Amino acid sequence: MQRVPLCDSKTTSTPDFPMGWYSVARAHELNAGDVIRVHALDRELVVYRTESGVARVHDAFCPHLGAHLGVNGKVVGEAIQCPFHGWQFGAGGECVKIPYCEDIPSRARVIDWHACETNGEIYLWYHPCNEAPQWQVPTIEELGNEHWTAPRYAEFEVPTHVQDIAENSCDPEHFQYVHLQENTPPSTVTIDDGDGRTIHLRSDMADAAIPGKLHAQMFQPGLAVVRNVYGPGAEMTVYNSSQPIDRNTTLLRWTLCVRNEIADMVGDSAMDGIIAGLQQDYPIWGNKVHRRRPILCKGDESLVLFRKWVRQFYLPDAEETAA
């Protein structure tokens, strides 16, 4: 007699973090000399801006006696100073000064993460071996464009893995059941030729409350832009950049702007509508398990394509934990 298997909640586990760029702060939140504490990728980090304006991201704990550099740490020139004994760490995470000792130990360093700043945000490049970035963050042309409104911002902490959020964007079938649309909108999911890094969802939202066409581009899990076109000059762009907090929690940073022509008609109401849609996903995300090898049917072509696409963001030896 075969025993009943344990509950899936006891036996399933989420993947590691996919490699890529992840938002850790809005650029306008970090002035020269500012220091903030960030929890991302299951790590404690310190994010600071040097006096010359460069944003840096390091692991947070001082190698001396373990103080958190993001709690009462201080920017001194181009370095961050530990609040405990004044040790200073600069570019590359190296200790550049010990105020009471000229001889700096060779192992006195913190892990330094590759960082960049664009689209009004500060990003950390994550690779399990901390190797150099393999691509750059794409520039969202609408942000700062004179024909588009100033951006509106929103942030949400979502109780699920960053990959599951990304997969949602390639699953038009759930629109009918979770978002209560009358039917599944005609949709296609494709992958760019060439390096195959960008995946596209195009949907005809003719039956939506505000009819239009939707084009979502996903550059990696956790980095996507959704463009809605409702007619000539009637366009809206939503940029989504994620900060994985841990394997089961993700902070979404959304940036929304619309064409100037519809600024008076669309704005806070559009953001409210997007928030309402996200809240419909919460009960699913907060109570599901991650299926590494899901049982899919013939109607799940877009999900099959997504699962093949997402494998490139994991190391080959992590394939068993990537899907």
GIZISUL-V428340 format. One record per residue. N is the residue number from 1. RES is the residue in three letters. PHI is phi as a letter, one per 30 degrees, with the letter a starting at -180 (NA if undefined). NEAR is the number of other C-alpha atoms within 12 Angstrom. D_CENTER is the distance of its C-alpha to the mean C-alpha in whole Angstrom. Layout:
BEGIN
N & RES & PHI & NEAR & D_CENTER
N & RES & PHI & NEAR & D_CENTER
END
This chain:
BEGIN
1 & MET & NA & 3 & 47
2 & GLN & c & 4 & 43
3 & ARG & d & 6 & 41
4 & VAL & d & 7 & 38
5 & PRO & d & 10 & 35
6 & LEU & d & 9 & 33
7 & CYS & e & 10 & 30
8 & ASP & e & 15 & 27
9 & SER & d & 14 & 25
10 & LYS & c & 11 & 27
11 & THR & c & 13 & 27
12 & THR & c & 18 & 23
13 & SER & b & 22 & 20
14 & THR & d & 28 & 16
15 & PRO & d & 32 & 15
16 & ASP & d & 32 & 14
17 & PHE & d & 41 & 11
18 & PRO & d & 40 & 10
19 & MET & d & 37 & 11
20 & GLY & l & 43 & 9
21 & TRP & c & 41 & 7
22 & TYR & b & 46 & 5
23 & SER & d & 43 & 6
24 & VAL & b & 46 & 9
25 & ALA & a & 42 & 11
26 & ARG & d & 31 & 12
27 & ALA & d & 26 & 15
28 & HIS & d & 18 & 18
29 & GLU & d & 19 & 17
30 & LEU & b & 27 & 18
31 & ASN & d & 22 & 22
32 & ALA & e & 26 & 24
33 & GLY & j & 26 & 25
34 & ASP & d & 35 & 22
35 & VAL & b & 36 & 21
36 & ILE & b & 34 & 18
37 & ARG & c & 26 & 17
38 & VAL & b & 32 & 14
39 & HIS & c & 28 & 13
40 & ALA & b & 37 & 10
41 & LEU & h & 36 & 10
42 & ASP & i & 20 & 14
43 & ARG & b & 25 & 15
44 & GLU & d & 28 & 17
45 & LEU & b & 33 & 16
46 & VAL & c & 44 & 18
47 & VAL & c & 48 & 16
48 & TYR & b & 47 & 19
49 & ARG & c & 38 & 21
50 & THR & d & 27 & 24
51 & GLU & d & 22 & 27
52 & SER & d & 17 & 27
53 & GLY & j & 21 & 23
54 & VAL & d & 28 & 21
55 & ALA & d & 42 & 18
56 & ARG & b & 46 & 18
57 & VAL & b & 46 & 16
58 & HIS & b & 45 & 18
59 & ASP & d & 37 & 18
60 & ALA & d & 39 & 20
61 & PHE & c & 32 & 24
62 & CYS & d & 35 & 27
63 & PRO & d & 27 & 28
64 & HIS & d & 25 & 32
65 & LEU & b & 15 & 32
66 & GLY & i & 21 & 28
67 & ALA & d & 24 & 28
68 & HIS & d & 34 & 24
69 & LEU & d & 41 & 24
70 & GLY & d & 33 & 21
71 & VAL & c & 27 & 24
72 & ASN & i & 22 & 27
73 & GLY & d & 33 & 26
74 & LYS & b & 33 & 27
75 & VAL & d & 36 & 27
76 & VAL & b & 26 & 30
77 & GLY & i & 23 & 30
78 & GLU & c & 29 & 27
79 & ALA & b & 40 & 27
80 & ILE & c & 50 & 26
81 & GLN & c & 39 & 29
82 & CYS & d & 37 & 29
83 & PRO & d & 26 & 30
84 & PHE & d & 23 & 32
85 & HIS & b & 23 & 34
86 & GLY & i & 27 & 33
87 & TRP & d & 39 & 32
88 & GLN & c & 35 & 30
89 & PHE & b & 43 & 27
90 & GLY & b & 34 & 26
91 & ALA & e & 27 & 24
92 & GLY & i & 23 & 23
93 & GLY & i & 34 & 24
94 & GLU & d & 28 & 27
95 & CYS & d & 34 & 30
96 & VAL & c & 30 & 32
97 & LYS & a & 28 & 34
98 & ILE & c & 24 & 36
99 & PRO & d & 17 & 38
100 & TYR & c & 11 & 41
101 & CYS & a & 14 & 41
102 & GLU & d & 11 & 41
103 & ASP & d & 13 & 40
104 & ILE & c & 19 & 37
105 & PRO & e & 16 & 36
106 & SER & d & 13 & 34
107 & ARG & c & 15 & 32
108 & ALA & d & 25 & 31
109 & ARG & a & 30 & 27
110 & VAL & c & 35 & 24
111 & ILE & d & 29 & 21
112 & ASP & c & 31 & 19
113 & TRP & c & 38 & 16
114 & HIS & e & 33 & 15
115 & ALA & b & 33 & 14
116 & CYS & b & 33 & 14
117 & GLU & b & 30 & 14
118 & THR & a & 26 & 14
119 & ASN & h & 31 & 13
120 & GLY & i & 31 & 14
121 & GLU & b & 34 & 11
122 & ILE & c & 36 & 11
123 & TYR & c & 38 & 9
124 & LEU & c & 40 & 10
125 & TRP & d & 36 & 11
126 & TYR & c & 40 & 11
127 & HIS & b & 25 & 14
128 & PRO & e & 21 & 16
129 & CYS & c & 15 & 19
130 & ASN & h & 21 & 17
131 & GLU & d & 17 & 19
132 & ALA & d & 19 & 18
133 & PRO & e & 22 & 16
134 & GLN & c & 19 & 16
135 & TRP & a & 21 & 15
136 & GLN & c & 22 & 14
137 & VAL & d & 31 & 11
138 & PRO & d & 26 & 13
139 & THR & d & 20 & 15
140 & ILE & c & 29 & 15
141 & GLU & d & 19 & 19
142 & GLU & d & 29 & 19
143 & LEU & d & 28 & 18
144 & GLY & i & 21 & 21
145 & ASN & d & 17 & 23
146 & GLU & d & 15 & 26
147 & HIS & d & 20 & 26
148 & TRP & b & 27 & 23
149 & THR & d & 25 & 23
150 & ALA & d & 21 & 21
151 & PRO & d & 29 & 18
152 & ARG & c & 28 & 17
153 & TYR & c & 27 & 15
154 & ALA & a & 26 & 13
155 & GLU & b & 26 & 11
156 & PHE & b & 26 & 12
157 & GLU & c & 27 & 11
158 & VAL & c & 33 & 12
159 & PRO & d & 29 & 14
160 & THR & a & 36 & 12
161 & HIS & d & 41 & 11
162 & VAL & d & 44 & 7
163 & GLN & d & 46 & 10
164 & ASP & d & 40 & 12
165 & ILE & d & 40 & 10
166 & ALA & d & 37 & 9
167 & GLU & d & 38 & 13
168 & ASN & e & 32 & 14
169 & SER & d & 40 & 14
170 & CYS & c & 38 & 16
171 & ASP & b & 35 & 19
172 & PRO & d & 33 & 21
173 & GLU & d & 27 & 23
174 & HIS & d & 25 & 22
175 & PHE & e & 27 & 22
176 & GLN & d & 19 & 26
177 & TYR & c & 17 & 26
178 & VAL & c & 24 & 23
179 & HIS & c & 29 & 23
180 & LEU & i & 20 & 26
181 & GLN & d & 21 & 27
182 & GLU & d & 17 & 30
183 & ASN & a & 20 & 29
184 & THR & d & 24 & 27
185 & PRO & d & 28 & 26
186 & PRO & e & 22 & 27
187 & SER & b & 26 & 24
188 & THR & b & 28 & 24
189 & VAL & b & 30 & 21
190 & THR & b & 27 & 21
191 & ILE & c & 27 & 20
192 & ASP & e & 16 & 20
193 & ASP & d & 10 & 24
194 & GLY & i & 8 & 24
195 & ASP & d & 13 & 21
196 & GLY & i & 21 & 19
197 & ARG & d & 29 & 16
198 & THR & c & 29 & 15
199 & ILE & c & 37 & 16
200 & HIS & b & 34 & 17
201 & LEU & c & 37 & 18
202 & ARG & b & 29 & 21
203 & SER & b & 32 & 23
204 & ASP & c & 24 & 26
205 & MET & c & 26 & 26
206 & ALA & d & 22 & 29
207 & ASP & c & 19 & 30
208 & ALA & d & 23 & 27
209 & ALA & e & 14 & 28
210 & ILE & c & 21 & 28
211 & PRO & d & 19 & 28
212 & GLY & l & 24 & 26
213 & LYS & b & 29 & 24
214 & LEU & c & 33 & 21
215 & HIS & b & 31 & 19
216 & ALA & c & 37 & 15
217 & GLN & c & 34 & 14
218 & MET & c & 41 & 11
219 & PHE & d & 39 & 11
220 & GLN & a & 43 & 9
221 & PRO & e & 45 & 7
222 & GLY & j & 42 & 3
223 & LEU & b & 43 & 5
224 & ALA & a & 41 & 8
225 & VAL & b & 40 & 11
226 & VAL & c & 34 & 14
227 & ARG & c & 32 & 18
228 & ASN & c & 34 & 21
229 & VAL & c & 27 & 24
230 & TYR & c & 26 & 27
231 & GLY & l & 17 & 30
232 & PRO & e & 14 & 31
233 & GLY & i & 16 & 29
234 & ALA & c & 26 & 27
235 & GLU & b & 34 & 24
236 & MET & b & 42 & 20
237 & THR & b & 38 & 17
238 & VAL & b & 39 & 14
239 & TYR & c & 42 & 10
240 & ASN & c & 39 & 7
241 & SER & b & 46 & 4
242 & SER & c & 48 & 2
243 & GLN & b & 47 & 4
244 & PRO & d & 44 & 6
245 & ILE & d & 31 & 10
246 & ASP & b & 28 & 12
247 & ARG & d & 28 & 13
248 & ASN & c & 31 & 13
249 & THR & b & 29 & 11
250 & THR & b & 37 & 8
251 & LEU & c & 33 & 7
252 & LEU & c & 38 & 6
253 & ARG & c & 35 & 7
254 & TRP & c & 35 & 10
255 & THR & b & 38 & 12
256 & LEU & b & 41 & 15
257 & CYS & b & 39 & 19
258 & VAL & b & 39 & 22
259 & ARG & d & 33 & 25
260 & ASN & e & 23 & 27
261 & GLU & d & 21 & 30
262 & ILE & c & 22 & 28
263 & ALA & e & 24 & 27
264 & ASP & d & 14 & 30
265 & MET & c & 15 & 29
266 & VAL & b & 27 & 25
267 & GLY & a & 29 & 23
268 & ASP & d & 19 & 23
269 & SER & d & 16 & 24
270 & ALA & d & 29 & 21
271 & MET & d & 26 & 19
272 & ASP & d & 17 & 21
273 & GLY & d & 18 & 21
274 & ILE & d & 29 & 17
275 & ILE & d & 26 & 17
276 & ALA & d & 17 & 20
277 & GLY & d & 19 & 19
278 & LEU & d & 28 & 16
279 & GLN & d & 20 & 18
280 & GLN & d & 21 & 20
281 & ASP & d & 27 & 17
282 & TYR & e & 24 & 17
283 & PRO & d & 16 & 21
284 & ILE & d & 22 & 19
285 & TRP & e & 28 & 16
286 & GLY & d & 21 & 18
287 & ASN & b & 16 & 21
288 & LYS & c & 21 & 20
289 & VAL & c & 25 & 20
290 & HIS & d & 31 & 18
291 & ARG & c & 24 & 21
292 & ARG & d & 25 & 20
293 & ARG & b & 20 & 24
294 & PRO & d & 14 & 24
295 & ILE & d & 11 & 27
296 & LEU & c & 15 & 26
297 & CYS & c & 10 & 29
298 & LYS & d & 10 & 30
299 & GLY & d & 14 & 28
300 & ASP & c & 21 & 25
301 & GLU & e & 20 & 25
302 & SER & d & 30 & 21
303 & LEU & d & 33 & 20
304 & VAL & d & 24 & 22
305 & LEU & d & 26 & 21
306 & PHE & d & 37 & 17
307 & ARG & d & 32 & 18
308 & LYS & d & 24 & 20
309 & TRP & d & 33 & 17
310 & VAL & d & 39 & 14
311 & ARG & d & 30 & 17
312 & GLN & d & 26 & 17
313 & PHE & c & 36 & 13
314 & TYR & b & 29 & 15
315 & LEU & d & 24 & 19
316 & PRO & e & 16 & 22
317 & ASP & d & 13 & 23
318 & ALA & c & 18 & 20
319 & GLU & e & 20 & 21
320 & GLU & d & 17 & 23
321 & THR & c & 24 & 19
322 & ALA & c & 33 & 17
323 & ALA & c & 34 & 18
END
